[in-house]
Amino acid sequence: MRRNLRRRFWAETIAATITGLLTLVTLVSREWIEIVFGVEPDGGDGGLEWLIVVGCLIVTGVLALLARREWRLAHSGADS
């Protein structure tokens, strides 16, 4: 079963996991950008962090749907 999955499935799954984790990190600690990079690109109002959350949620959703499509393609070919 696993050998039918293309590398694209794994790339999409890993990328979706990373963006999902980034979303969670941003929700838990909105100051991570300031801590990691030492700058306040939005002047401390939190706008950039919410933009990151929304953007990552969209990207995570799209990648999850693409991975699901790859999963279904791999398993529909295995039944024939």
Backbone hydrogen bonds, N-H to C=O, Kabsch-Sander energy under -0.5 kcal/mol:
donor,donor_aa,acceptor,acceptor_aa,energy
4,N,1,M,-1.2
5,L,2,R,-1.5
9,F,6,R,-0.8
10,W,6,R,-1.1
11,A,7,R,-2.6
12,E,8,R,-2.6
13,T,9,F,-2.5
14,I,10,W,-2.6
15,A,11,A,-2.4
16,A,12,E,-2.3
17,T,13,T,-2.1
18,I,14,I,-2.4
19,T,15,A,-2.5
20,G,16,A,-2.2
21,L,17,T,-2.4
22,L,18,I,-2.4
23,T,19,T,-1.9
24,L,20,G,-2.1
25,V,21,L,-2.9
26,T,22,L,-2.2
27,L,23,T,-2.2
28,V,24,L,-2.4
29,S,25,V,-3.0
32,W,29,S,-1.4
35,I,31,E,-2.4
36,V,32,W,-3.1
37,F,33,I,-2.6
38,G,33,I,-0.5
38,G,34,E,-1.3
39,V,33,I,-0.5
43,G,40,E,-1.6
45,D,42,D,-1.0
50,W,46,G,-1.8
51,L,47,G,-2.0
52,I,48,L,-2.4
53,V,49,E,-2.3
54,V,50,W,-2.5
55,G,51,L,-2.6
56,C,52,I,-2.9
57,L,53,V,-2.3
58,I,54,V,-2.1
59,V,55,G,-2.6
60,T,56,C,-3.0
61,G,57,L,-2.3
62,V,58,I,-2.4
63,L,59,V,-2.7
64,A,60,T,-2.5
65,L,61,G,-2.2
66,L,62,V,-2.3
67,A,63,L,-2.6
68,R,64,A,-2.4
69,R,65,L,-2.1
70,E,66,L,-2.2
71,W,67,A,-2.4
72,R,68,R,-2.6
73,L,69,R,-2.5
74,A,70,E,-2.3
75,H,71,W,-2.0
76,S,72,R,-2.3
77,G,73,L,-1.4
78,A,74,A,-0.7
79,D,75,H,-0.9
80,S,76,S,-0.6
